[in-house]
Amino acid sequence: MSIHILTTDDFPKIAKIKKEFDVFRVLHIKKGNLKIVEFFNKDGAFRGFGRDTKAAYKKAKKALKKHYK
């Protein structure tokens, strides 16, 4: 299992999410073939799972948007 903090250098779309939803940390976790992206803000952690980082990012973003709408 490896954990990495994603920055805008790694994934450019993070800047928009950080600004829009006041996210202060984005983690990328790799556990075997499963990739996990987590957004942390004042309301909690929002996770997305997928076979690659892009799919995990989309699912985490969907969970974040669903919480606020």
C-alpha positions as CSV (number, residue, x, y, z in Angstrom):
1,M,0.0,0.0,0.0
2,S,1.4,3.4,-1.0
3,I,0.1,6.8,-0.1
4,H,0.9,10.0,-2.0
5,I,-0.4,13.5,-1.6
6,L,-1.6,14.8,-5.0
7,T,-0.7,18.3,-6.1
8,T,-1.7,20.4,-9.1
9,D,1.6,19.3,-10.7
10,D,0.5,15.7,-10.6
11,F,-3.1,16.2,-11.6
12,P,-4.0,19.7,-12.9
13,K,-7.8,19.4,-12.3
14,I,-7.2,19.5,-8.5
15,A,-6.9,23.3,-8.4
16,K,-10.5,23.7,-9.5
17,I,-11.9,21.3,-6.9
18,K,-9.8,22.8,-4.1
19,K,-11.1,26.3,-4.9
20,E,-14.8,25.3,-5.5
21,F,-15.2,23.0,-2.4
22,D,-12.6,24.2,0.0
23,V,-10.6,21.0,-0.2
24,F,-7.3,21.2,1.8
25,R,-5.8,17.8,0.9
26,V,-6.0,15.2,-1.8
27,L,-4.6,11.8,-1.3
28,H,-3.8,9.1,-3.8
29,I,-3.7,5.6,-2.3
30,K,-2.6,2.5,-4.2
31,K,-3.5,-0.9,-2.8
32,G,-2.7,-3.7,-5.2
33,N,-4.7,-3.0,-8.4
34,L,-7.1,-0.7,-6.7
35,K,-6.5,3.1,-6.8
36,I,-8.2,5.4,-4.3
37,V,-8.5,9.2,-4.4
38,E,-9.6,11.0,-1.2
39,F,-10.7,14.7,-0.9
40,F,-10.5,16.2,2.6
41,N,-12.4,19.3,3.6
42,K,-14.1,20.6,6.7
43,D,-17.1,18.3,6.3
44,G,-15.1,15.1,6.0
45,A,-13.4,12.8,3.6
46,F,-14.8,11.9,0.2
47,R,-13.4,8.7,-1.5
48,G,-13.5,7.3,-5.0
49,F,-12.2,3.9,-6.0
50,G,-11.2,2.7,-9.5
51,R,-8.7,0.7,-11.5
52,D,-6.8,3.9,-12.4
53,T,-6.4,7.3,-10.9
54,K,-8.7,9.1,-13.4
55,A,-11.6,6.8,-12.7
56,A,-11.1,7.1,-8.9
57,Y,-10.9,10.9,-9.2
58,K,-14.2,11.0,-11.1
59,K,-16.0,8.9,-8.5
60,A,-14.6,11.0,-5.6
61,K,-15.6,14.2,-7.4
62,K,-19.1,12.7,-7.9
63,A,-19.4,11.9,-4.1
64,L,-18.2,15.4,-3.2
65,K,-20.8,17.0,-5.5
66,K,-23.6,14.7,-4.3
67,H,-22.9,15.7,-0.7
68,Y,-23.2,19.4,-1.5
69,K,-26.3,19.3,-3.7
